[in-house]
């Protein structure tokens, strides 16, 4: 099923780049948190890279980091590659379906993992698989950052969030916003701690670390 989302109408430009308004808006706040969380250098696995905007922007801003973009299909690879042109620390995109149980096998260990705006778009079992995989590939001293909209105590925190959650569930009853406490419980079950950070537009970011 193809979901109708706020950025669904974004089209490639002449060079193949797709620009998603949401990625443009949230890049600054996410980068600020990455700078506050990450060491000076390392290897980053980005799950669900989408347009590739974040991979390019964050690699440019974090010169000690090598970036591995991924996506669930090759459909976005042209945009990711176009955005990465001229930045040799953004590697060629690779296929990764983080909603599949056991996906972490063969991916090794990473100093950091980034996942932006995916968990509300996939069912709970796929979300659990994504979180379990993040815990598995995260190096002992590594950090993961998971960003997006979440419920708090089972409730949306704004009319806009309530409307988007309802729209998603109307398109597919298996998807929709996940609760902050539900996310925390699944990560703790995998031996991880979580620090939650309030982000603009009622979003949250979970900074995940091995306990």
ROGUZA-202171 format. One line per field, with one value per atom (N, C-alpha, C): residue number from 1; residue in three letters; x, y, z. Coordinates in steps of 0.2 Angstrom, whole numbers. Layout:
BEGIN
i	[NUM / ...]
aa	[ALA / ...]
east	[X / ...]
north	[Y / ...]
up	[Z / ...]
END
This chain:
BEGIN
i	[1 / 1 / 1 / 2 / 2 / 2 / 3 / 3 / 3 / 4 / 4 / 4 / 5 / 5 / 5 / 6 / 6 / 6 / 7 / 7 / 7 / 8 / 8 / 8 / 9 / 9 / 9 / 10 / 10 / 10 / 11 / 11 / 11 / 12 / 12 / 12 / 13 / 13 / 13 / 14 / 14 / 14 / 15 / 15 / 15 / 16 / 16 / 16 / 17 / 17 / 17 / 18 / 18 / 18 / 19 / 19 / 19 / 20 / 20 / 20 / 21 / 21 / 21 / 22 / 22 / 22 / 23 / 23 / 23 / 24 / 24 / 24 / 25 / 25 / 25 / 26 / 26 / 26 / 27 / 27 / 27 / 28 / 28 / 28 / 29 / 29 / 29 / 30 / 30 / 30 / 31 / 31 / 31 / 32 / 32 / 32 / 33 / 33 / 33 / 34 / 34 / 34 / 35 / 35 / 35 / 36 / 36 / 36 / 37 / 37 / 37 / 38 / 38 / 38 / 39 / 39 / 39 / 40 / 40 / 40 / 41 / 41 / 41 / 42 / 42 / 42 / 43 / 43 / 43 / 44 / 44 / 44 / 45 / 45 / 45 / 46 / 46 / 46 / 47 / 47 / 47 / 48 / 48 / 48 / 49 / 49 / 49 / 50 / 50 / 50 / 51 / 51 / 51 / 52 / 52 / 52 / 53 / 53 / 53 / 54 / 54 / 54 / 55 / 55 / 55 / 56 / 56 / 56 / 57 / 57 / 57 / 58 / 58 / 58 / 59 / 59 / 59 / 60 / 60 / 60 / 61 / 61 / 61 / 62 / 62 / 62 / 63 / 63 / 63 / 64 / 64 / 64 / 65 / 65 / 65 / 66 / 66 / 66 / 67 / 67 / 67 / 68 / 68 / 68 / 69 / 69 / 69 / 70 / 70 / 70 / 71 / 71 / 71 / 72 / 72 / 72 / 73 / 73 / 73 / 74 / 74 / 74 / 75 / 75 / 75 / 76 / 76 / 76 / 77 / 77 / 77 / 78 / 78 / 78 / 79 / 79 / 79 / 80 / 80 / 80 / 81 / 81 / 81 / 82 / 82 / 82 / 83 / 83 / 83 / 84 / 84 / 84 / 85 / 85 / 85 / 86 / 86 / 86 / 87 / 87 / 87 / 88 / 88 / 88 / 89 / 89 / 89 / 90 / 90 / 90 / 91 / 91 / 91 / 92 / 92 / 92 / 93 / 93 / 93 / 94 / 94 / 94 / 95 / 95 / 95 / 96 / 96 / 96 / 97 / 97 / 97 / 98 / 98 / 98 / 99 / 99 / 99 / 100 / 100 / 100 / 101 / 101 / 101 / 102 / 102 / 102 / 103 / 103 / 103 / 104 / 104 / 104 / 105 / 105 / 105 / 106 / 106 / 106 / 107 / 107 / 107 / 108 / 108 / 108 / 109 / 109 / 109 / 110 / 110 / 110 / 111 / 111 / 111 / 112 / 112 / 112 / 113 / 113 / 113 / 114 / 114 / 114 / 115 / 115 / 115 / 116 / 116 / 116 / 117 / 117 / 117 / 118 / 118 / 118 / 119 / 119 / 119 / 120 / 120 / 120 / 121 / 121 / 121 / 122 / 122 / 122 / 123 / 123 / 123 / 124 / 124 / 124 / 125 / 125 / 125 / 126 / 126 / 126 / 127 / 127 / 127 / 128 / 128 / 128 / 129 / 129 / 129 / 130 / 130 / 130 / 131 / 131 / 131 / 132 / 132 / 132 / 133 / 133 / 133 / 134 / 134 / 134 / 135 / 135 / 135 / 136 / 136 / 136 / 137 / 137 / 137 / 138 / 138 / 138 / 139 / 139 / 139 / 140 / 140 / 140 / 141 / 141 / 141 / 142 / 142 / 142 / 143 / 143 / 143 / 144 / 144 / 144 / 145 / 145 / 145 / 146 / 146 / 146 / 147 / 147 / 147 / 148 / 148 / 148 / 149 / 149 / 149 / 150 / 150 / 150 / 151 / 151 / 151 / 152 / 152 / 152 / 153 / 153 / 153 / 154 / 154 / 154 / 155 / 155 / 155 / 156 / 156 / 156 / 157 / 157 / 157 / 158 / 158 / 158 / 159 / 159 / 159 / 160 / 160 / 160 / 161 / 161 / 161 / 162 / 162 / 162 / 163 / 163 / 163 / 164 / 164 / 164 / 165 / 165 / 165 / 166 / 166 / 166 / 167 / 167 / 167 / 168 / 168 / 168 / 169 / 169 / 169 / 170 / 170 / 170 / 171 / 171 / 171 / 172 / 172 / 172 / 173 / 173 / 173 / 174 / 174 / 174 / 175 / 175 / 175 / 176 / 176 / 176 / 177 / 177 / 177 / 178 / 178 / 178 / 179 / 179 / 179 / 180 / 180 / 180 / 181 / 181 / 181 / 182 / 182 / 182 / 183 / 183 / 183 / 184 / 184 / 184 / 185 / 185 / 185 / 186 / 186 / 186 / 187 / 187 / 187 / 188 / 188 / 188 / 189 / 189 / 189 / 190 / 190 / 190 / 191 / 191 / 191 / 192 / 192 / 192 / 193 / 193 / 193 / 194 / 194 / 194 / 195 / 195 / 195 / 196 / 196 / 196 / 197 / 197 / 197 / 198 / 198 / 198 / 199 / 199 / 199 / 200 / 200 / 200 / 201 / 201 / 201 / 202 / 202 / 202 / 203 / 203 / 203 / 204 / 204 / 204 / 205 / 205 / 205 / 206 / 206 / 206 / 207 / 207 / 207 / 208 / 208 / 208 / 209 / 209 / 209 / 210 / 210 / 210 / 211 / 211 / 211]
aa	[UNK / UNK / UNK / UNK / UNK / UNK / UNK / UNK / UNK / UNK / UNK / UNK / UNK / UNK / UNK / UNK / UNK / UNK / UNK / UNK / UNK / UNK / UNK / UNK / UNK / UNK / UNK / UNK / UNK / UNK / UNK / UNK / UNK / UNK / UNK / UNK / UNK / UNK / UNK / UNK / UNK / UNK / UNK / UNK / UNK / UNK / UNK / UNK / UNK / UNK / UNK / UNK / UNK / UNK / UNK / UNK / UNK / UNK / UNK / UNK / UNK / UNK / UNK / UNK / UNK / UNK / UNK / UNK / UNK / UNK / UNK / UNK / UNK / UNK / UNK / UNK / UNK / UNK / UNK / UNK / UNK / UNK / UNK / UNK / UNK / UNK / UNK / UNK / UNK / UNK / UNK / UNK / UNK / UNK / UNK / UNK / UNK / UNK / UNK / UNK / UNK / UNK / UNK / UNK / UNK / UNK / UNK / UNK / UNK / UNK / UNK / UNK / UNK / UNK / UNK / UNK / UNK / UNK / UNK / UNK / UNK / UNK / UNK / UNK / UNK / UNK / UNK / UNK / UNK / UNK / UNK / UNK / UNK / UNK / UNK / UNK / UNK / UNK / UNK / UNK / UNK / UNK / UNK / UNK / UNK / UNK / UNK / UNK / UNK / UNK / UNK / UNK / UNK / UNK / UNK / UNK / UNK / UNK / UNK / UNK / UNK / UNK / UNK / UNK / UNK / UNK / UNK / UNK / UNK / UNK / UNK / UNK / UNK / UNK / UNK / UNK / UNK / UNK / UNK / UNK / UNK / UNK / UNK / UNK / UNK / UNK / UNK / UNK / UNK / UNK / UNK / UNK / UNK / UNK / UNK / UNK / UNK / UNK / UNK / UNK / UNK / UNK / UNK / UNK / UNK / UNK / UNK / UNK / UNK / UNK / UNK / UNK / UNK / UNK / UNK / UNK / UNK / UNK / UNK / UNK / UNK / UNK / UNK / UNK / UNK / UNK / UNK / UNK / UNK / UNK / UNK / UNK / UNK / UNK / UNK / UNK / UNK / UNK / UNK / UNK / UNK / UNK / UNK / UNK / UNK / UNK / UNK / UNK / UNK / UNK / UNK / UNK / UNK / UNK / UNK / UNK / UNK / UNK / UNK / UNK / UNK / UNK / UNK / UNK / UNK / UNK / UNK / UNK / UNK / UNK / UNK / UNK / UNK / UNK / UNK / UNK / UNK / UNK / UNK / UNK / UNK / UNK / UNK / UNK / UNK / UNK / UNK / UNK / UNK / UNK / UNK / UNK / UNK / UNK / UNK / UNK / UNK / UNK / UNK / UNK / UNK / UNK / UNK / UNK / UNK / UNK / UNK / UNK / UNK / UNK / UNK / UNK / UNK / UNK / UNK / UNK / UNK / UNK / UNK / UNK / UNK / UNK / UNK / UNK / UNK / UNK / UNK / UNK / UNK / UNK / UNK / UNK / UNK / UNK / UNK / UNK / UNK / UNK / UNK / UNK / UNK / UNK / UNK / UNK / UNK / UNK / UNK / UNK / UNK / UNK / UNK / UNK / UNK / UNK / UNK / UNK / UNK / UNK / UNK / UNK / UNK / UNK / UNK / UNK / UNK / UNK / UNK / UNK / UNK / UNK / UNK / UNK / UNK / UNK / UNK / UNK / UNK / UNK / UNK / UNK / UNK / UNK / UNK / UNK / UNK / UNK / UNK / UNK / UNK / UNK / UNK / UNK / UNK / UNK / UNK / UNK / UNK / UNK / UNK / UNK / UNK / UNK / UNK / UNK / UNK / UNK / UNK / UNK / UNK / UNK / UNK / UNK / UNK / UNK / UNK / UNK / UNK / UNK / UNK / UNK / UNK / UNK / UNK / UNK / UNK / UNK / UNK / UNK / UNK / UNK / UNK / UNK / UNK / UNK / UNK / UNK / UNK / UNK / UNK / UNK / UNK / UNK / UNK / UNK / UNK / UNK / UNK / UNK / UNK / UNK / UNK / UNK / UNK / UNK / UNK / UNK / UNK / UNK / UNK / UNK / UNK / UNK / UNK / UNK / UNK / UNK / UNK / UNK / UNK / UNK / UNK / UNK / UNK / UNK / UNK / UNK / UNK / UNK / UNK / UNK / UNK / UNK / UNK / UNK / UNK / UNK / UNK / UNK / UNK / UNK / UNK / UNK / UNK / UNK / UNK / UNK / UNK / UNK / UNK / UNK / UNK / UNK / UNK / UNK / UNK / UNK / UNK / UNK / UNK / UNK / UNK / UNK / UNK / UNK / UNK / UNK / UNK / UNK / UNK / UNK / UNK / UNK / UNK / UNK / UNK / UNK / UNK / UNK / UNK / UNK / UNK / UNK / UNK / UNK / UNK / UNK / UNK / UNK / UNK / UNK / UNK / UNK / UNK / UNK / UNK / UNK / UNK / UNK / UNK / UNK / UNK / UNK / UNK / UNK / UNK / UNK / UNK / UNK / UNK / UNK / UNK / UNK / UNK / UNK / UNK / UNK / UNK / UNK / UNK / UNK / UNK / UNK / UNK / UNK / UNK / UNK / UNK / UNK / UNK / UNK / UNK / UNK / UNK / UNK / UNK / UNK / UNK / UNK / UNK / UNK / UNK / UNK / UNK / UNK / UNK / UNK / UNK / UNK / UNK / UNK / UNK / UNK / UNK / UNK / UNK / UNK / UNK / UNK / UNK / UNK / UNK / UNK / UNK / UNK / UNK / UNK / UNK / UNK / UNK / UNK / UNK / UNK / UNK / UNK / UNK / UNK / UNK / UNK / UNK / UNK / UNK / UNK / UNK]
east	[4 / 0 / 4 / 3 / 6 / 2 / 5 / 2 / 2 / -4 / -4 / -1 / 4 / 8 / 9 / 10 / 11 / 16 / 21 / 26 / 26 / 20 / 19 / 20 / 18 / 18 / 25 / 30 / 37 / 40 / 42 / 44 / 52 / 55 / 62 / 64 / 69 / 71 / 75 / 78 / 81 / 87 / 90 / 96 / 94 / 88 / 86 / 85 / 86 / 85 / 78 / 75 / 69 / 70 / 66 / 66 / 60 / 60 / 54 / 54 / 48 / 48 / 49 / 47 / 48 / 55 / 59 / 66 / 70 / 68 / 71 / 69 / 63 / 62 / 65 / 66 / 68 / 76 / 79 / 86 / 90 / 89 / 92 / 92 / 86 / 85 / 88 / 88 / 91 / 98 / 101 / 108 / 111 / 107 / 109 / 110 / 105 / 105 / 111 / 112 / 118 / 124 / 125 / 131 / 132 / 127 / 127 / 128 / 127 / 126 / 132 / 135 / 140 / 147 / 152 / 159 / 161 / 167 / 170 / 169 / 170 / 170 / 167 / 166 / 163 / 159 / 156 / 152 / 144 / 140 / 133 / 129 / 125 / 120 / 113 / 111 / 105 / 99 / 94 / 89 / 83 / 81 / 75 / 77 / 83 / 85 / 81 / 76 / 71 / 74 / 74 / 76 / 84 / 87 / 94 / 96 / 91 / 93 / 97 / 95 / 98 / 105 / 106 / 113 / 118 / 116 / 120 / 122 / 116 / 117 / 121 / 120 / 123 / 130 / 132 / 138 / 143 / 140 / 143 / 145 / 140 / 141 / 145 / 146 / 149 / 155 / 161 / 166 / 170 / 169 / 172 / 168 / 162 / 158 / 157 / 157 / 155 / 148 / 144 / 137 / 135 / 131 / 128 / 121 / 118 / 111 / 108 / 102 / 98 / 91 / 88 / 80 / 78 / 71 / 68 / 67 / 67 / 67 / 72 / 74 / 79 / 75 / 69 / 65 / 68 / 71 / 74 / 81 / 85 / 92 / 94 / 90 / 93 / 93 / 88 / 88 / 94 / 94 / 100 / 107 / 108 / 114 / 115 / 110 / 110 / 112 / 109 / 110 / 118 / 120 / 127 / 132 / 131 / 136 / 141 / 147 / 153 / 154 / 151 / 152 / 154 / 161 / 163 / 162 / 160 / 159 / 151 / 147 / 141 / 142 / 141 / 142 / 136 / 137 / 131 / 126 / 120 / 114 / 113 / 111 / 110 / 103 / 100 / 94 / 93 / 88 / 87 / 80 / 77 / 70 / 71 / 71 / 72 / 66 / 60 / 54 / 54 / 59 / 60 / 64 / 61 / 65 / 71 / 76 / 83 / 87 / 85 / 88 / 95 / 97 / 104 / 109 / 107 / 112 / 116 / 123 / 127 / 128 / 125 / 126 / 132 / 134 / 140 / 138 / 143 / 142 / 143 / 139 / 140 / 140 / 144 / 145 / 139 / 135 / 128 / 123 / 117 / 111 / 106 / 104 / 99 / 92 / 87 / 80 / 75 / 73 / 69 / 62 / 57 / 50 / 48 / 49 / 47 / 42 / 43 / 40 / 32 / 30 / 22 / 19 / 24 / 22 / 22 / 24 / 24 / 20 / 18 / 15 / 19 / 16 / 20 / 25 / 23 / 28 / 34 / 33 / 39 / 43 / 39 / 43 / 47 / 44 / 48 / 55 / 54 / 60 / 65 / 62 / 67 / 71 / 68 / 71 / 76 / 73 / 78 / 84 / 83 / 89 / 94 / 91 / 95 / 99 / 96 / 100 / 105 / 104 / 109 / 115 / 114 / 120 / 123 / 121 / 124 / 130 / 136 / 142 / 141 / 145 / 144 / 144 / 148 / 148 / 145 / 141 / 137 / 131 / 128 / 122 / 117 / 111 / 106 / 101 / 99 / 94 / 88 / 82 / 76 / 71 / 69 / 65 / 58 / 53 / 47 / 41 / 35 / 30 / 28 / 26 / 24 / 18 / 14 / 9 / 13 / 10 / 12 / 6 / 7 / 2 / -4 / -3 / -9 / -12 / -10 / -13 / -9 / -12 / -8 / -8 / -3 / -2 / -4 / -6 / -9 / -14 / -19 / -24 / -21 / -15 / -12 / -10 / -7 / -4 / -10 / -16 / -22 / -24 / -24 / -27 / -23 / -16 / -12 / -12 / -12 / -13 / -19 / -25 / -31 / -31 / -28 / -27 / -23 / -18 / -14 / -18 / -21 / -25 / -31 / -34 / -39 / -36 / -30 / -27 / -25 / -22 / -20 / -21 / -26 / -27 / -21 / -16 / -10 / -5 / -5 / 0 / -3 / 1 / -1 / 5 / 4 / 8 / 9 / 16 / 17 / 18 / 17 / 17 / 24 / 26 / 33 / 35 / 30 / 32 / 33 / 29 / 29 / 36 / 39 / 45 / 51 / 50 / 55 / 55 / 50 / 49 / 53 / 52 / 55 / 62 / 65 / 72 / 75 / 72 / 75 / 75 / 70 / 70 / 76 / 79 / 85 / 92 / 91 / 97 / 99 / 95 / 96 / 93 / 96 / 93 / 91 / 86 / 84 / 83 / 86 / 85 / 80 / 75 / 70 / 71 / 71 / 72 / 66 / 63 / 58 / 60 / 57 / 59 / 54 / 55 / 50 / 44 / 38 / 32 / 30 / 30 / 28 / 31 / 37 / 40 / 45 / 47 / 52 / 58 / 63 / 69 / 71 / 72 / 75 / 82 / 87 / 94 / 95 / 97 / 97 / 105 / 106 / 113 / 112 / 118 / 118 / 119 / 116 / 117 / 122]
north	[-6 / 0 / 6 / 11 / 18 / 22 / 25 / 30 / 37 / 40 / 47 / 51 / 55 / 58 / 65 / 70 / 77 / 78 / 74 / 75 / 71 / 67 / 63 / 66 / 72 / 75 / 77 / 77 / 79 / 75 / 79 / 76 / 77 / 73 / 74 / 81 / 84 / 90 / 87 / 92 / 90 / 85 / 86 / 82 / 76 / 74 / 68 / 69 / 75 / 76 / 77 / 74 / 75 / 79 / 84 / 88 / 88 / 85 / 84 / 90 / 93 / 99 / 97 / 91 / 89 / 88 / 85 / 84 / 91 / 96 / 102 / 105 / 105 / 108 / 105 / 98 / 95 / 94 / 95 / 94 / 98 / 104 / 108 / 106 / 105 / 102 / 95 / 91 / 84 / 85 / 89 / 90 / 93 / 97 / 100 / 94 / 90 / 84 / 79 / 78 / 74 / 77 / 83 / 86 / 86 / 86 / 86 / 78 / 74 / 67 / 63 / 64 / 60 / 62 / 57 / 59 / 63 / 64 / 68 / 64 / 57 / 53 / 47 / 43 / 37 / 35 / 29 / 27 / 27 / 30 / 30 / 26 / 22 / 18 / 22 / 25 / 28 / 24 / 22 / 18 / 22 / 20 / 24 / 31 / 31 / 38 / 42 / 39 / 43 / 47 / 53 / 58 / 58 / 57 / 58 / 65 / 69 / 76 / 76 / 72 / 71 / 69 / 63 / 60 / 66 / 70 / 75 / 80 / 83 / 88 / 87 / 81 / 79 / 77 / 73 / 72 / 78 / 83 / 90 / 93 / 92 / 96 / 92 / 86 / 81 / 78 / 82 / 80 / 74 / 71 / 65 / 59 / 60 / 54 / 52 / 45 / 42 / 39 / 40 / 39 / 34 / 29 / 24 / 24 / 27 / 28 / 21 / 20 / 14 / 16 / 11 / 12 / 5 / 5 / -2 / -4 / 1 / -1 / 3 / 2 / 6 / 12 / 13 / 18 / 25 / 26 / 32 / 33 / 28 / 28 / 33 / 35 / 40 / 47 / 48 / 54 / 55 / 49 / 49 / 50 / 47 / 47 / 54 / 57 / 64 / 69 / 68 / 72 / 72 / 65 / 64 / 66 / 68 / 70 / 75 / 73 / 78 / 77 / 72 / 71 / 64 / 62 / 55 / 52 / 55 / 52 / 49 / 50 / 47 / 41 / 35 / 29 / 28 / 23 / 21 / 18 / 20 / 17 / 10 / 7 / 0 / -2 / -8 / -10 / -12 / -10 / -12 / -12 / -17 / -17 / -18 / -13 / -14 / -16 / -17 / -20 / -28 / -31 / -38 / -41 / -45 / -48 / -51 / -50 / -52 / -49 / -43 / -39 / -37 / -37 / -35 / -39 / -46 / -51 / -49 / -48 / -46 / -39 / -35 / -28 / -25 / -30 / -28 / -23 / -20 / -15 / -8 / -3 / 4 / 9 / 14 / 19 / 23 / 23 / 27 / 24 / 25 / 23 / 29 / 31 / 36 / 34 / 35 / 33 / 39 / 42 / 48 / 46 / 48 / 47 / 41 / 35 / 29 / 25 / 25 / 21 / 22 / 28 / 29 / 26 / 24 / 22 / 14 / 11 / 3 / 0 / -6 / -9 / -11 / -12 / -14 / -19 / -25 / -30 / -28 / -24 / -21 / -16 / -12 / -7 / -11 / -16 / -20 / -23 / -25 / -28 / -22 / -16 / -11 / -9 / -9 / -7 / -13 / -19 / -24 / -24 / -23 / -23 / -17 / -11 / -6 / -7 / -11 / -13 / -18 / -22 / -27 / -24 / -19 / -17 / -11 / -8 / -3 / -5 / -2 / -3 / -2 / -5 / -4 / 3 / 7 / 14 / 19 / 16 / 19 / 23 / 27 / 30 / 29 / 28 / 29 / 34 / 37 / 43 / 41 / 40 / 39 / 45 / 48 / 54 / 53 / 56 / 56 / 59 / 58 / 59 / 53 / 54 / 49 / 51 / 46 / 47 / 48 / 51 / 52 / 49 / 44 / 41 / 39 / 37 / 35 / 41 / 47 / 52 / 56 / 59 / 64 / 70 / 74 / 81 / 87 / 86 / 92 / 90 / 94 / 93 / 90 / 93 / 91 / 84 / 82 / 75 / 70 / 72 / 68 / 67 / 72 / 71 / 67 / 68 / 63 / 56 / 55 / 48 / 45 / 49 / 46 / 45 / 49 / 48 / 42 / 41 / 35 / 28 / 28 / 22 / 21 / 26 / 25 / 22 / 24 / 21 / 13 / 12 / 5 / 5 / 1 / 1 / -2 / -5 / -8 / -3 / 3 / 8 / 14 / 19 / 24 / 26 / 31 / 33 / 28 / 27 / 23 / 27 / 24 / 27 / 27 / 33 / 34 / 28 / 27 / 21 / 15 / 13 / 7 / 6 / 12 / 12 / 10 / 14 / 13 / 6 / 3 / -4 / -9 / -8 / -13 / -12 / -6 / -5 / -7 / -6 / -9 / -16 / -19 / -27 / -29 / -25 / -27 / -24 / -22 / -20 / -13 / -9 / -2 / 3 / 9 / 14 / 20 / 24 / 29 / 36 / 41 / 48 / 51 / 54 / 57 / 64 / 67 / 74 / 77 / 83 / 86 / 90 / 89 / 92 / 97 / 101 / 106 / 102 / 105 / 103 / 97 / 96 / 91 / 84 / 84 / 78 / 76 / 70 / 68 / 65 / 64 / 61 / 56 / 50 / 45 / 44 / 46 / 44 / 38 / 32 / 26 / 24 / 20 / 18 / 11 / 7 / 1 / 2 / -2 / -1 / -6]
up	[0 / 0 / 0 / -4 / -4 / 0 / 5 / 10 / 7 / 8 / 7 / 13 / 12 / 17 / 15 / 20 / 19 / 13 / 13 / 7 / 1 / 1 / -5 / -12 / -12 / -19 / -21 / -17 / -19 / -25 / -30 / -36 / -37 / -41 / -42 / -46 / -45 / -49 / -55 / -59 / -65 / -64 / -58 / -56 / -53 / -52 / -48 / -41 / -38 / -31 / -29 / -24 / -21 / -15 / -14 / -8 / -4 / 1 / 6 / 11 / 11 / 16 / 23 / 25 / 32 / 34 / 29 / 30 / 30 / 26 / 27 / 33 / 36 / 42 / 48 / 48 / 54 / 54 / 49 / 48 / 54 / 55 / 59 / 67 / 69 / 76 / 77 / 72 / 72 / 72 / 68 / 68 / 75 / 78 / 84 / 89 / 89 / 94 / 92 / 86 / 84 / 86 / 85 / 88 / 95 / 99 / 106 / 109 / 104 / 106 / 104 / 98 / 95 / 96 / 96 / 96 / 90 / 89 / 83 / 77 / 77 / 71 / 72 / 67 / 67 / 61 / 61 / 55 / 57 / 53 / 54 / 49 / 52 / 48 / 48 / 43 / 42 / 39 / 43 / 41 / 38 / 32 / 29 / 27 / 23 / 21 / 17 / 14 / 10 / 4 / 4 / -1 / -1 / 4 / 5 / 7 / 9 / 11 / 17 / 22 / 29 / 28 / 24 / 23 / 21 / 16 / 13 / 19 / 21 / 26 / 32 / 35 / 41 / 40 / 34 / 32 / 31 / 28 / 27 / 34 / 39 / 45 / 50 / 49 / 54 / 50 / 49 / 45 / 47 / 53 / 55 / 54 / 51 / 50 / 43 / 42 / 36 / 37 / 31 / 31 / 27 / 29 / 25 / 25 / 19 / 18 / 16 / 18 / 16 / 15 / 11 / 11 / 9 / 10 / 9 / 2 / -3 / -10 / -13 / -19 / -23 / -26 / -25 / -28 / -27 / -21 / -19 / -20 / -22 / -23 / -27 / -33 / -37 / -34 / -30 / -26 / -21 / -17 / -12 / -15 / -21 / -25 / -27 / -30 / -32 / -27 / -21 / -15 / -13 / -13 / -11 / -16 / -22 / -27 / -24 / -24 / -22 / -15 / -11 / -4 / -3 / -3 / -3 / 3 / 9 / 15 / 15 / 10 / 10 / 5 / 7 / 3 / -1 / -6 / -10 / -6 / -8 / -4 / -4 / 1 / 1 / 3 / 1 / 3 / 10 / 14 / 21 / 22 / 24 / 27 / 34 / 38 / 45 / 49 / 45 / 48 / 48 / 45 / 45 / 51 / 55 / 61 / 58 / 62 / 61 / 56 / 54 / 48 / 50 / 57 / 59 / 57 / 56 / 54 / 48 / 48 / 42 / 42 / 46 / 46 / 50 / 55 / 59 / 64 / 67 / 72 / 70 / 72 / 70 / 76 / 75 / 80 / 82 / 76 / 77 / 72 / 74 / 70 / 70 / 64 / 64 / 60 / 63 / 60 / 61 / 56 / 56 / 53 / 56 / 54 / 50 / 53 / 51 / 55 / 62 / 66 / 66 / 64 / 64 / 57 / 53 / 46 / 45 / 51 / 50 / 56 / 55 / 61 / 67 / 72 / 79 / 78 / 75 / 74 / 70 / 65 / 61 / 65 / 69 / 74 / 79 / 82 / 86 / 83 / 77 / 73 / 72 / 70 / 69 / 75 / 81 / 87 / 89 / 89 / 91 / 86 / 80 / 75 / 77 / 79 / 81 / 87 / 92 / 98 / 96 / 91 / 89 / 86 / 81 / 77 / 81 / 86 / 90 / 93 / 92 / 96 / 103 / 107 / 115 / 117 / 114 / 116 / 111 / 107 / 102 / 104 / 100 / 101 / 95 / 96 / 91 / 92 / 87 / 87 / 83 / 87 / 83 / 84 / 78 / 79 / 75 / 78 / 75 / 80 / 77 / 82 / 86 / 92 / 96 / 101 / 103 / 108 / 115 / 120 / 127 / 131 / 134 / 139 / 134 / 128 / 124 / 120 / 121 / 118 / 113 / 108 / 104 / 107 / 106 / 110 / 106 / 100 / 97 / 92 / 90 / 85 / 78 / 76 / 70 / 71 / 76 / 77 / 77 / 81 / 81 / 74 / 70 / 63 / 59 / 59 / 55 / 58 / 64 / 67 / 64 / 64 / 62 / 55 / 51 / 44 / 42 / 46 / 45 / 46 / 52 / 54 / 49 / 46 / 41 / 35 / 33 / 27 / 28 / 35 / 37 / 44 / 46 / 54 / 58 / 54 / 58 / 59 / 56 / 58 / 62 / 63 / 67 / 72 / 76 / 81 / 86 / 88 / 94 / 100 / 106 / 112 / 115 / 117 / 120 / 125 / 130 / 134 / 131 / 126 / 122 / 119 / 116 / 113 / 118 / 124 / 129 / 132 / 133 / 135 / 131 / 124 / 120 / 119 / 120 / 120 / 126 / 132 / 138 / 138 / 135 / 134 / 130 / 126 / 122 / 126 / 132 / 136 / 134 / 132 / 130 / 135 / 136 / 139 / 134 / 136 / 132 / 135 / 132 / 134 / 129 / 132 / 127 / 127 / 121 / 120 / 116 / 119 / 116 / 110 / 104 / 98 / 95 / 90 / 87 / 85 / 84 / 81 / 85 / 91 / 95 / 94 / 91 / 90 / 95 / 96 / 101 / 97 / 101 / 99 / 104 / 103 / 108 / 106 / 111 / 111 / 114 / 111 / 113 / 114 / 120 / 122 / 125 / 124 / 128 / 135 / 139 / 147 / 149]
END
